[in-house]
């Protein structure tokens, strides 16, 4: 399952993938990510929400 998650994350759009990687593998908060990437906190929240929804759909299809 771990490789399926990694593959699904790799398939995210470039605007979303770093947010997920920094949050879940880098252990950064959304505020930290916003500062690190130089984007507004609201943008980080919106893109993270979209990325997680996309991941849920992808993994649900793959894992059943």
SETI-935347 format. One line per field, with one value per residue: residue number from 0; x, y, z of N, C-alpha, C, CB in turn; residue in three letters. Coordinates in steps of 0.1 Angstrom, whole numbers. Each point is the difference from the previous one (the first is absolute). Last residue first. Glycine has a CB too. Layout:
<rs>
i (NUM ...)
nX (X ...)
nY (Y ...)
nZ (Z ...)
caX (X ...)
caY (Y ...)
caZ (Z ...)
cX (X ...)
cY (Y ...)
cZ (Z ...)
cbX (X ...)
cbY (Y ...)
cbZ (Z ...)
aa (ALA ...)
</rs>
This chain:
<rs>
i (63 62 61 60 59 58 57 56 55 54 53 52 51 50 49 48 47 46 45 44 43 42 41 40 39 38 37 36 35 34 33 32 31 30 29 28 27 26 25 24 23 22 21 20 19 18 17 16 15 14 13 12 11 10 9 8 7 6 5 4 3 2 1 0)
nX (-98 38 -10 -45 10 45 -22 -37 31 34 -35 -17 47 8 -42 11 47 -17 -32 34 37 -31 -15 48 24 55 45 1 18 -36 -32 26 3 -48 -7 50 35 6 3 -30 -40 17 39 -22 -45 22 30 -42 -30 29 19 -46 15 20 32 -38 -17 47 4 -46 13 44 -26 -33)
nY (0 28 19 20 9 13 28 14 4 19 30 7 3 28 25 1 8 32 18 -4 15 33 10 1 17 -21 3 -44 14 33 -31 -39 24 11 -46 -24 -42 -48 -10 -38 27 48 -4 -38 22 44 -20 -22 39 23 -41 -38 -56 -39 4 -2 -38 -16 11 -19 -37 -2 0 -33)
nZ (-35 -10 -46 7 48 -14 -36 30 39 -30 -19 46 15 -41 7 49 -13 -35 35 37 -31 -19 46 13 -53 -10 18 22 45 11 -21 17 43 -5 -16 25 -24 7 -47 -3 15 -6 -30 -25 4 -10 -33 -20 -4 -32 -20 12 19 -22 36 31 -28 -2 48 5 -31 22 43 -16)
caX (-14 0 11 -1 -12 3 9 -7 -10 7 5 -12 -4 9 -2 -13 1 7 -8 -11 4 4 -12 -5 -9 -13 -3 -3 11 12 -3 1 14 7 -5 -14 -2 -5 9 13 -1 -8 5 13 -2 -7 10 9 -5 -4 12 5 -7 -9 8 5 -11 -3 11 -1 -12 4 9 -8)
caY (-5 -9 -10 -7 -7 -12 -9 -6 -9 -12 -8 -5 -11 -11 -6 -6 -12 -10 -4 -7 -13 -8 -4 -12 2 2 14 1 -7 8 13 -2 -2 14 8 5 14 4 10 -6 -13 -2 8 -5 -13 2 4 -10 -7 10 6 12 13 4 4 13 9 1 8 14 6 4 12 12)
caZ (2 11 -1 -13 1 8 -7 -12 5 5 -12 -7 8 -1 -13 0 8 -8 -12 5 5 -12 -6 7 11 -5 -4 -15 -7 1 -6 -15 -3 1 -11 1 1 13 6 1 5 12 11 5 7 12 11 4 12 10 6 -7 3 -10 -11 3 -1 -14 -6 6 -7 -13 1 0)
cX (-5 -14 -1 10 -2 -12 2 9 -7 -11 6 4 -13 -5 8 -3 -13 2 7 -9 -11 4 2 -13 -5 -10 -14 -3 -2 11 12 -3 2 14 6 -4 -15 -3 -4 10 14 1 -8 5 13 -2 -7 10 10 -5 -4 12 6 -7 -9 8 5 -12 -3 11 -3 -11 4 9)
cY (4 -6 -11 -12 -9 -9 -13 -10 -7 -10 -13 -9 -6 -12 -12 -7 -7 -13 -11 -5 -9 -14 -8 -5 -12 3 2 15 2 -6 9 13 -2 -1 14 8 4 15 5 9 -7 -14 -3 8 -5 -13 2 4 -9 -6 10 6 11 13 4 5 14 10 3 9 14 6 5 13)
cZ (12 3 11 0 -13 2 8 -7 -12 5 4 -12 -6 8 -2 -14 0 8 -8 -12 5 4 -12 -6 7 12 -6 -4 -15 -8 0 -7 -15 -4 0 -12 2 2 14 6 2 6 13 12 5 8 13 11 7 14 11 7 -9 2 -12 -12 3 -2 -15 -7 5 -8 -14 0)
cbX (5 18 14 -8 -10 18 11 -13 -3 20 4 -13 10 19 -5 -8 18 12 -10 0 21 7 -11 11 -7 5 24 -9 2 -7 -24 -8 4 -16 -21 2 21 12 5 -5 -23 -16 8 5 -20 -11 14 -2 -22 -7 13 -23 -5 -3 18 1 -16 8 16 -10 -10 17 8 -18)
cbY (-19 13 17 21 18 13 20 21 14 13 22 20 10 16 23 17 10 18 23 13 11 21 20 9 20 -16 4 -24 -17 6 -2 -23 -10 6 -14 1 4 -20 7 -14 -1 16 17 -7 -5 20 10 -10 2 15 -3 4 -8 -24 -16 -5 -18 -23 -10 -9 -23 -17 -8 -13)
cbZ (-12 10 -9 -12 15 12 -10 -3 20 7 -12 8 20 -3 -9 17 14 -12 -1 21 7 -12 8 21 -12 -20 -3 1 18 23 7 3 22 18 -1 25 -14 8 -23 -20 -10 -10 -16 -24 -15 -11 -18 -22 -10 -19 -22 -10 24 -4 7 25 7 -4 17 22 -2 0 23 12)
aa (UNK UNK UNK UNK UNK UNK UNK UNK UNK UNK UNK UNK UNK UNK UNK UNK UNK UNK UNK UNK UNK UNK UNK UNK UNK UNK UNK UNK UNK UNK UNK UNK UNK UNK UNK UNK UNK UNK UNK UNK UNK UNK UNK UNK UNK UNK UNK UNK UNK UNK UNK UNK UNK UNK UNK UNK UNK UNK UNK UNK UNK UNK UNK UNK)
</rs>
